[in-house]
Amino acid sequence: MTDTPSDVAIRSTDASILSPSRRRVLQTIGVTAAVAAMPPFIRTGYAAEPLRISTFGGAFGQSFDEHLFPAFTKDTGIAVQRVEQPAGTQFLLQLAQANGAGTPPMDLCMAVDAQVLRGRARGLWREIDSANLSKASALGDPYVRRTDKGIDGVAAMAYFMTLVVNPTLLDPLPDSWSVLWEKHPNFWGIQSGGSSPMLEIAANLYFGGNAILESHAGIDKVLAKIKEIKPNVKLWWQDEGTMQTALQNDELVGGTYVHDTAVYLQQNGTSVRSVFPREGAVQGINYWCQPSSSKRNQEVDTFLEWSCSPKAQEIIALKMNSAPILPRAQLGLSDAQFALVSSEGTPIHIATEARMKNAEYLEQQFTRMLMESA
């Protein structure tokens, strides 16, 4: 059901912005109930096994089988078996049980930033000596996650939340997030709740960066600024499909949305353009992490180093429509190929630590802000 202009869509939220469950239109990861009903990970012996790497599912996961893993095997001789992993907290719970028993269901898995930190707190990840990962170490923050004992997360790819606009309804296209605060009644669809990118957008536009989100008082100031756009918002969304439907039906001028999905919609006939604002799009990162009980250290190190090569990152851009993590100058991509998936501008990073520390307060106060009169 599509929201009417008077509706305020407040739905259940994922724990972190740009979570694994939102990977592109074609991906089909199950909802929480389906994940809970999944059988346990298949456990087999190590002898003569390929390197087991898990990814998020659907077409996103299939693209690893079709493009990335075969190229790695061709270059290194190391065979790969992809394992599809569930989304959300259920994945970490299952992994913790298997890891504790010394029977990890994979040798390398994919995680968003919050999962890297939660897994670290549970002792789930192998901490790799940076001397073993010279290419990965060179990436620098935030593409490498480190502890005082080593590296426990290496970026696989990046993705963005951008300003998406119907060019037939707003011309010229805006180039700044500040357009959301201009007087445009009932123009926008904005992701709501504690996982909304509006928190980082407002914090960086008006308060000097993400540091203000570290305290409750700072969060209240940011939410007061977000409250100013309420007359401009026609749809507060939390389910990506709801926003997709509104864009396809020309019900909105635009709003906050996921870049790769917007590009897919544009390529398939929807009148929409994805804009990287001059202040930066909100960037999420997928990381590779090795379960601490995996014994395939040498093969994992080889894969992590290879995944940071220009060849691997060009495959990610050209074949998987995801943003590469290497600087533009290191890639053999044309301007058009690079612009399709990324931007050379400085991104706005997700305030992961602040979000985790203040998750309950963020959700509570965002909901309260939505219910208050504008």
Residue, then its C-alpha position, 0 to 999 in steps of 0.5 A: m500500500t502506498d502512503t498518502p501525503s498525510d501518512v507518516a510511515i513508521r515501520s520496524t527498522d534494521a539496526s544499522i543504516l545501509s544494512p546487508s538486507r538492502r543490497r540492490v533491487l534484485q537481491t532476495i534475502g529472507v526476512t527475519a522469520a525466514v532467517a530464523a527458520m533456516p537450517p544450520f550451516i552445513r559443516t564438512g571436513y577441511a580436507a581438500e576443501p575449497l576456500r569457503i567465502s560467504t556473502f549476502g544472497g540473491a543476485f548480489g551473491q551470484s555475481f561473486d560466483e559469476h565474476l569475482f571468485p572465478a577471476f581469483t581462482k584463475d590468478t591464484g589457483i585457489a578454488v572458492q565455494r560461496v556460502e550464502q549468509p543470513a542477514g541481521t543479528q541472526f547471522l552473528l548468533q549462528l556464527a558465534q555458536a559455530n565458531g565457539a565449537g571450532t566449526p566455522p561455516m566459512d573461512l571468510c564472511m562479509a559484514v557491515d561496519a556495525q557487524v565488524l564491531r559486534g563480532r569483535a566484541r564477541g571475539l569472532w574475528r581473527e586479528i591478522d598481522s598487518a605485515n601479512l596484508s601490505k595492500a590492505s594496510a595501505l588502504g587506510d581508514p575507514y577501509v581497514r578495521r584494526t585492533d591493537k593486535g592487528i587487522d580484523g576487517v578489510a573493505a570489500m566494496a563501498y555503496f552510497m545513499t544519495l539524493v535521488v531526484n525525478p528530473t522531469l519534476l525538478d530542473p535543474l537538478p540540485d547539487s546539495w543536501s540543503v535542498l531538503w531544507e528549502k521550501h518544497p512542500n510534500f516533495w520528498g521521501i526520506q528514510s526514517g528511524g534510528s537508521s536514517p542517513m538524515l542523522e549524518i547528513a544534518a550533522n555534517l551540514y549544520f554541526g561540523g560532523n558526526a561527533i555531535l551524535e555521540s551525546h544525547a544532547g547532540i542527537d536532540k540538536v540534530l533531530a531538531k534540525i531534521k524536524e525542519i524538513k517535515p513539511n517537505v516530506k511526503l513519505w517517511w520510509q523504512d522499507e526500500g521497496t516502499m520508496q522504490t514504488a513511490l519513485q516508479n509511480d512518480e509520487l515523489v520528486g525525490g529523496t534519500y535513496v540507495h545509489d545502485t538501486a536508483v541507477y538500476l531503476q533509471q536503466n529500466g525506465t524510471s525517471v530518476r537521477s542519483v545525485f552525489p551532493r557536493e557535501g558528499a553522499v552517505q557511504g556504507i562499506n562491506y568488509w571481509c572478516q575471518p572467523s577466528s576458528s578458521k584454519r585457512n589463514q594463508e589462503v584468506d590472506t591471499f584472497l584479501e590481498w588480491s581483493c585490494s588489487p585494481k583488477a578485483q576492484e574493477i570487476i566489482a565496479l564493472k560486473m557488480n555495480s558496486a563502488p570500488i575502494l581504491p582511489r580513482a587514479q589506480l583504476g582503469l575505468s573510464d569516467a562514465q564507468f566510474a561515475l556510474v558506481s561512485s564519486e571522487g568527492t569525499p563521502i559522509h561516513i556513517a557514525t557507527e560507534a555513536r549509533m551503536k552506543n545510542a541506538e535505543y535513544l536514536e530510535q525513540q527520539f526520531t519516532r518522537m520527532l515524527m509524531e510532533s507537529a512541525 
